Structures are given as C-alpha cells and as structure tokens.
Amino acid sequence: MLSSTFSPDWLKLLSDPYAVLGVSVAADDRRVLKRYHAIAKVLHPDRYLFAESADQDFANQVFARLVNPAYEKIKHDKGRSEVMAMVRLQVRRLVRDSQLVPQSEIARELMRQPVHEAEIFYEHAIATLAEVQFQDLERFHLVSQQLDELNLIYLQLKMGDLFVREKRTGLVAASEVKPATQYIFARSEQSSSTVDYARRHYDRAQQYIKKEVWGQAVLELRDALKIAPHQAAYHALLGFAYLRQDMSGMAIVHFRQALKLDPTEPLATEFAPRLNLQAKSPSHPISTGTEPKLGSLFRLFRR
C-alpha cells in the first residue's frame, strides 16, 4: 500500500505540464500524445483492481488532477506556445534574481555540459527519468520536480535562441535509455555516443535531399554539425543543400570547410571546381574514423 496521499500542494509545485508528463520541451503533438497514452496505461484502473482502495484513489487523482490537465495544456500548438512563453519568462526572472540554482545532481550535470552537447544530455536525462516517473507513485512528485528543474536549466542554456524547434522523435531511442537508477551520466559515455546522434540527423538529411526538401535537410545537417562539427561529409552535404537553394555564399563556406577537414571528401571535390575552390591539405587532418559514405546518394548528386 502506498504510504503517501495526493497532496493539493502538488498542483502548485508541479505547474510545468512538460514535467508532469515527462516529455522534453522540444516534444511535438505526436510525442506528447504518445507519452499521454503510455501514462494512461500505467495508471489505468484495471491495474489497480486488486490494490488497496487508497492506492486506487491515489492513482486516479494523479491522472485526473495532474496528468489530464497537463495534456490538455500542451496537446495543441497554441497551448505549447503559451506554456513555453510562461516557462521562458519564469527562467528569465529566476536568472535575473540569481535564483536558478540546480538542486538535483542530474540538473547540475546538465548545467556543466558544453553547449553543443547539452541537448543530447537533456533529452537523455528526460527519457531516463520518464522511465521511472510513474513506476513508483510515492516518488512521482520527486521525479517530476527533477524533470521540472531539467526543463528550467535547459531553457536557461537556450536563452539565446528565439525558439526551441519541436521534434517528432527524441535524440535517444527508448532502447538506448540508461538504467533508471543511474541519474548521473559519465562525461566519457556522453562523448562516445555523440557521433551516433549526429549520424541520425545526417541520415534524415539524406532522406530529405532525395525528396528535394532542402529546407528540412539544412535543419537536420545544422543539428548534426552542432554535435559533430568536424565531420567533413556533413559540411559537404550542407553545402550541397545550400547550393540547390541558390545560396552559393553559404554553400562555399561549407564546401570550403569540408575540404579543409578532408581534401579528398567526394562531394566537396565534385563541386569545388564549379565554385572556384581549391583543397588545401591540412597539416593535421581531422578524422573521427566514422566518416559516412554517400554511396548511391552521391551518384544522385552527379546528375
């Protein structure tokens, strides 16, 4: 039997609907709906048929008074925009008053992350805490408060951005989430996985390019380069995407960078003569050992 009862104070303490649902502030409507359905299954009355009446009531109140209202607030674009505006205002006030001091270790670790790795760490931390958020309702409010703190710290790190781009999928697949008891992520583990996340953006960019959806390809490649800025192939493909949009200035910047990192990069060397670029062999070429191969996609570019 649960020793806790639903506290009315939670309605004030857990005012962030993203934290209540255990989703990233970058979640779009599909991710929010998917998470809502997952929580509904966990808290469904059928799972408490043989539980104490107090346990049943506790689960019902959590779902009815916190989960449902949270979902109603952010299930539509307008609601998410309004909530984000309020949370950003809260962050600015806390920063102004020097009151945004992380209490949990996982939030302090997020604050210590380099800017280009913060998004990966944040998504990973959200996914990990969400795994245990509703498994033990006695700790539900504690985990939710950690999620709330993560959101505040993440948005503080993103204060220079005008908006947070929503994504249909997180940076971390469910199968890759670390064990829920491990709330502190080792920096070495984080760095070893960053190329994989960058590669996902790169692979999605290739799919967009095959469909000639250049704008989306650019967004994916820019995200990839935030994570892995020394990948020559990513710069070259971004240069190609810009070139197809008649943005030759931006194309030259990225083709030049690709050639600087790898003078033999196939796509960059293909288009370098057309843009009057020359590859200069660097004294210490940067290579991660995981450079992606273009294959049939490169042949598509030659047309």
C-alpha positions as CSV (number, residue, x, y, z in Angstrom):
1,M,0.0,0.0,0.0
2,L,1.2,3.5,-0.8
3,S,2.1,5.5,2.3
4,S,1.6,8.8,0.5
5,T,-1.7,10.5,-0.4
6,F,-2.3,13.0,-3.1
7,S,-1.1,16.4,-2.0
8,P,-3.0,19.5,-3.1
9,D,0.3,21.3,-2.9
10,W,1.4,19.4,-6.0
11,L,-1.0,21.5,-8.1
12,K,1.3,24.5,-7.4
13,L,4.6,22.7,-7.2
14,L,4.1,20.8,-10.5
15,S,2.9,23.6,-12.7
16,D,5.1,22.6,-15.7
17,P,2.9,20.3,-17.9
18,Y,6.0,19.0,-19.7
19,A,7.5,17.9,-16.4
20,V,4.2,16.3,-15.3
21,L,4.0,14.3,-18.5
22,G,7.8,13.5,-18.5
23,V,8.4,14.9,-22.0
24,S,11.0,17.2,-23.5
25,V,10.1,20.8,-24.1
26,A,11.0,20.1,-27.7
27,A,8.3,17.4,-28.0
28,D,5.7,18.0,-30.7
29,D,2.0,16.9,-30.6
30,R,2.7,13.3,-31.6
31,R,5.3,12.8,-28.9
32,V,3.0,14.4,-26.3
33,L,0.1,12.1,-27.3
34,K,2.3,9.0,-27.3
35,R,3.5,9.8,-23.8
36,Y,0.0,10.5,-22.6
37,H,-1.2,7.1,-23.9
38,A,1.7,5.4,-22.1
39,I,0.9,7.1,-18.8
40,A,-2.8,6.2,-19.2
41,K,-1.9,2.6,-19.5
42,V,0.2,2.7,-16.4
43,L,-2.4,4.5,-14.3
44,H,-5.4,2.6,-15.7
45,P,-7.9,1.5,-13.1
46,D,-7.6,-2.1,-14.3
47,R,-4.1,-2.2,-13.0
48,Y,-5.4,-1.4,-9.5
49,L,-8.3,-3.9,-9.4
50,F,-6.6,-5.9,-6.6
51,A,-4.9,-2.9,-4.9
52,E,-6.0,-1.1,-1.7
53,S,-8.7,1.5,-2.2
54,A,-6.3,4.2,-1.1
55,D,-3.9,3.2,-3.9
56,Q,-6.6,3.3,-6.5
57,D,-7.7,6.7,-5.3
58,F,-4.1,8.0,-5.4
59,A,-3.5,6.8,-9.0
60,N,-6.9,8.2,-10.1
61,Q,-6.1,11.6,-8.6
62,V,-2.7,11.8,-10.1
63,F,-4.2,11.1,-13.5
64,A,-7.3,13.3,-13.2
65,R,-5.8,16.3,-11.4
66,L,-2.3,16.4,-12.9
67,V,-1.8,14.3,-16.0
68,N,-5.1,15.1,-17.8
69,P,-4.8,18.9,-17.2
70,A,-1.1,18.8,-18.3
71,Y,-2.0,17.0,-21.5
72,E,-4.9,19.5,-22.3
73,K,-2.4,22.4,-22.0
74,I,0.2,21.2,-24.4
75,K,-1.7,18.9,-26.8
76,H,-2.1,21.7,-29.4
77,D,0.4,24.1,-30.9
78,K,-1.2,27.2,-29.3
79,G,-1.1,25.6,-25.9
80,R,2.5,24.6,-26.2
81,S,3.4,28.1,-27.4
82,E,1.7,29.7,-24.4
83,V,3.3,27.3,-21.9
84,M,6.7,27.9,-23.4
85,A,6.3,31.6,-23.2
86,M,5.4,31.4,-19.5
87,V,8.3,29.0,-18.7
88,R,10.8,31.2,-20.5
89,L,9.5,34.2,-18.5
90,Q,10.0,32.2,-15.3
91,V,13.5,31.3,-16.4
92,R,14.4,34.9,-17.1
93,R,13.0,36.0,-13.7
94,L,15.0,33.3,-11.9
95,V,18.2,34.2,-13.7
96,R,17.7,37.9,-13.0
97,D,17.2,37.2,-9.3
98,S,20.1,34.7,-9.2
99,Q,17.6,32.0,-8.0
100,L,18.1,29.4,-10.7
101,V,20.4,27.2,-8.8
102,P,20.0,23.4,-9.6
103,Q,19.3,21.2,-6.6
104,S,19.5,17.7,-8.2
105,E,22.7,16.2,-9.4
106,I,21.3,15.5,-12.8
107,A,20.4,19.2,-13.3
108,R,23.8,20.3,-12.1
109,E,25.4,17.9,-14.6
110,L,23.3,19.4,-17.4
111,M,24.5,22.9,-16.5
112,R,28.1,21.7,-16.7
113,Q,27.6,20.3,-20.3
114,P,29.2,22.1,-23.2
115,V,26.6,23.9,-25.3
116,H,26.9,21.6,-28.2
117,E,26.3,18.5,-26.0
118,A,23.6,20.0,-23.7
119,E,20.7,19.0,-26.0
120,I,21.8,15.4,-26.1
121,F,22.3,15.2,-22.4
122,Y,19.0,16.9,-21.7
123,E,17.0,14.5,-24.0
124,H,18.8,11.5,-22.5
125,A,18.0,12.7,-18.9
126,I,14.4,13.3,-19.7
127,A,14.0,9.9,-21.2
128,T,15.7,8.2,-18.2
129,L,13.6,9.9,-15.6
130,A,10.4,9.4,-17.6
131,E,11.1,5.6,-17.4
132,V,10.6,5.7,-13.6
133,Q,8.2,8.6,-13.2
134,F,5.0,6.6,-12.7
135,Q,6.5,3.2,-11.7
136,D,6.5,4.3,-8.0
137,L,3.8,6.8,-7.3
138,E,5.3,7.6,-3.9
139,R,8.2,9.1,-5.8
140,F,6.2,10.6,-8.6
141,H,6.3,14.1,-7.3
142,L,10.1,13.9,-6.6
143,V,10.9,12.7,-10.1
144,S,8.6,15.3,-11.7
145,Q,10.3,18.0,-9.8
146,Q,13.6,16.8,-11.2
147,L,12.1,17.0,-14.7
148,D,10.9,20.5,-14.0
149,E,14.4,21.5,-12.9
150,L,15.9,20.0,-16.0
151,N,13.5,22.0,-18.2
152,L,14.4,25.2,-16.5
153,I,18.2,24.6,-16.8
154,Y,17.9,23.6,-20.4
155,L,15.9,26.7,-21.3
156,Q,18.4,28.8,-19.5
157,L,21.1,27.3,-21.7
158,K,18.9,28.1,-24.7
159,M,18.1,31.7,-23.7
160,G,19.9,33.0,-26.8
161,D,17.6,31.0,-29.1
162,L,14.3,32.6,-30.2
163,F,12.5,29.3,-30.2
164,V,13.0,25.6,-29.5
165,R,12.5,23.6,-32.6
166,E,10.0,20.8,-32.0
167,K,10.8,17.2,-33.0
168,R,8.7,14.2,-33.5
169,T,11.3,11.9,-32.0
170,G,13.8,12.4,-29.3
171,L,17.5,12.2,-29.7
172,V,17.6,9.0,-27.8
173,A,15.7,5.8,-28.7
174,A,13.8,4.1,-25.9
175,S,16.1,1.0,-26.2
176,E,19.1,3.2,-25.5
177,V,17.9,4.7,-22.3
178,K,20.3,4.0,-19.4
179,P,19.0,2.1,-16.4
180,A,16.7,4.4,-14.5
181,T,18.7,4.3,-11.3
182,Q,21.7,5.9,-13.0
183,Y,20.8,9.5,-12.8
184,I,24.3,10.8,-13.2
185,F,25.8,10.4,-16.7
186,A,29.5,10.0,-17.1
187,R,31.0,12.6,-19.5
188,S,33.0,9.8,-21.3
189,E,29.8,7.9,-22.1
190,Q,28.3,11.1,-23.4
191,S,31.1,11.8,-25.8
192,S,31.3,8.3,-27.1
193,S,27.7,8.5,-28.3
194,T,27.5,11.9,-29.8
195,V,28.6,10.8,-33.3
196,D,25.7,8.4,-33.4
197,Y,23.1,11.1,-32.7
198,A,24.8,13.3,-35.3
199,R,24.6,10.5,-37.8
200,R,20.9,10.2,-37.2
201,H,20.4,13.9,-38.3
202,Y,22.7,13.2,-41.2
203,D,20.7,10.1,-42.3
204,R,17.5,12.1,-42.1
205,A,19.0,14.9,-44.1
206,Q,19.9,12.4,-46.9
207,Q,16.2,11.3,-47.0
208,Y,15.1,14.9,-47.3
209,I,17.6,15.5,-50.0
210,K,16.3,12.5,-52.0
211,K,12.9,14.1,-51.9
212,E,14.4,17.6,-52.6
213,V,13.1,19.0,-49.3
214,W,16.1,21.3,-49.0
215,G,14.9,23.4,-46.0
216,Q,14.4,20.4,-43.8
217,A,17.7,18.9,-44.9
218,V,19.5,22.1,-43.9
219,L,17.9,22.0,-40.4
220,E,19.0,18.4,-39.9
221,L,22.5,19.0,-41.1
222,R,22.9,22.0,-38.9
223,D,21.8,19.9,-35.9
224,A,24.4,17.2,-36.9
225,L,27.2,19.8,-37.1
226,K,26.3,21.1,-33.6
227,I,27.1,17.6,-32.3
228,A,29.9,16.7,-34.6
229,P,31.4,19.9,-36.1
230,H,34.5,18.2,-37.6
231,Q,32.7,15.8,-40.0
232,A,33.7,16.8,-43.5
233,A,30.8,14.9,-45.1
234,Y,28.3,16.8,-43.0
235,H,29.7,20.2,-44.2
236,A,29.8,19.0,-47.8
237,L,26.2,17.8,-47.8
238,L,25.1,21.1,-46.2
239,G,27.0,23.0,-48.8
240,F,25.2,20.9,-51.5
241,A,21.8,21.7,-49.9
242,Y,22.5,25.4,-49.8
243,L,23.7,25.3,-53.4
244,R,20.4,23.7,-54.5
245,Q,18.6,26.6,-52.9
246,D,20.8,29.1,-54.9
247,M,22.6,30.2,-51.7
248,S,26.1,30.0,-53.2
249,G,27.7,32.0,-50.4
250,M,26.6,29.6,-47.7
251,A,27.5,26.7,-50.0
252,I,31.0,28.0,-50.4
253,V,31.5,28.3,-46.7
254,H,30.6,24.7,-46.0
255,F,32.3,23.2,-49.1
256,R,35.5,25.1,-48.1
257,Q,35.3,23.8,-44.5
258,A,34.7,20.2,-45.8
259,L,37.8,20.5,-47.9
260,K,39.8,21.9,-45.0
261,L,38.8,18.9,-42.9
262,D,39.3,16.4,-45.7
263,P,40.8,17.4,-49.0
264,T,39.5,14.2,-50.6
265,E,35.9,14.5,-49.5
266,P,34.0,13.2,-52.6
267,L,31.1,15.6,-52.7
268,A,33.2,18.7,-51.9
269,T,35.8,17.8,-54.5
270,E,33.0,17.3,-57.1
271,F,31.7,20.8,-56.7
272,A,34.9,22.6,-55.7
273,P,35.8,23.4,-59.4
274,R,32.4,24.9,-60.1
275,L,32.8,27.3,-57.1
276,N,36.5,28.0,-57.8
277,L,37.6,26.3,-54.6
278,Q,40.8,24.5,-54.1
279,A,41.5,21.9,-51.5
280,K,44.4,22.6,-49.2
281,S,45.9,19.7,-47.3
282,P,45.9,20.4,-43.6
283,S,49.0,19.5,-41.6
284,H,46.8,17.5,-39.2
285,P,43.7,16.3,-40.9
286,I,40.8,15.7,-38.5
287,S,39.2,12.3,-38.8
288,T,36.8,10.5,-36.4
289,G,37.2,7.2,-38.1
290,T,33.5,7.0,-38.7
291,E,33.1,9.2,-41.8
292,P,29.8,8.3,-43.6
293,K,29.8,7.1,-47.1
294,L,27.4,8.6,-49.6
295,G,27.1,5.6,-51.9
296,S,24.1,5.8,-54.2
297,L,23.1,9.2,-52.9
298,F,26.4,10.7,-54.3
299,R,25.5,9.3,-57.7
300,L,22.2,11.1,-57.4
301,F,24.2,14.4,-56.9
302,R,26.1,13.9,-60.2
303,R,23.1,14.4,-62.4
